[in-house]
Amino acid sequence: MSPETTTLPRLTRENHGRPAAPVRIVHLGIGNFTRAHQAWYTEHAPDAAQWGIAAFTGRRPDTAEALSPQDGLYTLITRHAEGDTFEVIGSLSAVHPASDTAAFLGYLRAPETAIITTTVTEAGYMRGADGHLALGDPAVARDVEALRADPEAPTTTTPAKVVGGFLARRAAGTGAIAVLPCDNLPDNGPTFRGVVEELAAEVDPTLQEWMEANVSWATSMVDRITPATTDAEREAVAAAEGYDDASPVPTEPFSEWVVAGEFPAGRPAWEESGVTVVDDVHPFEQRKLWMLNGSHSLMAYAATVVGHETVADAIADPTVRGWVEEWWDVAGEHLQVGAEDVKAYRAALLDRFSNPRVRHLLAQIAADGSQKIPVRILPALRLEREAGRLPDGPVRALAAWVLHLQGHGAPVKDAREADVVAAAQGTVAEATTGILKVVGPDLLPDDELVAAVVAKADELLALEGTAKKS
Ligand code: CS2
């Protein structure tokens, strides 16, 4: 960092005249996404002064280390095609490392705490291949043992943290609370409820009755493209705003949050800050997961084989854009929203993906395919196979993922890395069968599908590296 930058004032509540709101929301898994999304909506609610968020990090304490000296304040940089706008967000009243069990249980015991929110990724739900809590997973097993021995024990998995929190809240007698998952997976409310209840049953079956009486499980669809922070963002804030922010967040102008569910202990007036409150999130969620996230995953695998690095580069390549359109043609057919809606959504996505000022790395999106492909690509493929069809869109996405697992394109980083890399050994045909056994066994046997994946993989390999800048 240059000498000028270090002499800039720090971003703190005192320097910026921003008192912290009382904590009423506890968030698990703070990262850039939440800071661009939920924290922004909360900041903009008319009753923001009553609704502070206490955020806990994922495994790495980095965000707490960066934000605690700034009293939870940070700069949101909105990257419009024509330039940046900067805004200090103050809704994080406290930021703790995941290991701070005492703080977490303290919030859960407090009657003021009304909501638990999560962004712990698909993998954080700790589900096995059958969709149930992976009781055999060593981290889950350790947490169950720990909570059986001591309900206040530190735990590492999200379902266990929530069970520990509920045990503390029951003991404190502080009553009703809502859980609002903000993770990118279908039916996140009922899904999260399932794993928490399964874990509770192992630890203390009497908690079920308390949860029935006191816990409301809301569901939400979340959307805002939010890349990781680099030095360029820290420098942009220093240059434009004249203060030193260790952890600003870059994001796109678009944002959407669709929420369904009851909040027995209250919630911010989020509908006033742009949240859509509905009875059923499903059609929104399916549209977003299949269209946006499905094409993201397709590009993350296929376009990195070709040699692209970012979403904007990939979508500017007519070949990749053609693959994305081809996928949208298939996915769009099965959505529960009208054709006009699909058309408008596609146009908006092209616009968002093309924003050259949002440097969204395909390698970041490529992570955790084992959790993403089954909810983004396989549902439409399954519907197509049931109808006796075999369209290119989903087949190409599957072929690109298989190639990725075999070492082509973006590097592999996956919560189930050992399983999926082992399943993808051998020829592409063997790898396709192997990987479908792990993520979609109901799709097998299907020789036609396997042959189509092999053909698409050959097409991709013929283009390998052709887009690399010399
Ligand atoms: C992306 C998402 O990394 C990924 O898997 O597809 O993070 C995507 O950017 C967000 O869901 C957008 O709302």
Boltz pocket constraint, residues with backbone or C-beta under 6 A from the ligand:
constraints:
  - pocket:
      binder: B
      contacts: [[A, 184], [A, 222], [A, 223], [A, 224], [A, 225], [A, 226], [A, 292], [A, 293], [A, 296], [A, 297], [A, 364], [A, 365], [A, 366], [A, 367], [A, 372]]
      max_distance: 6.0
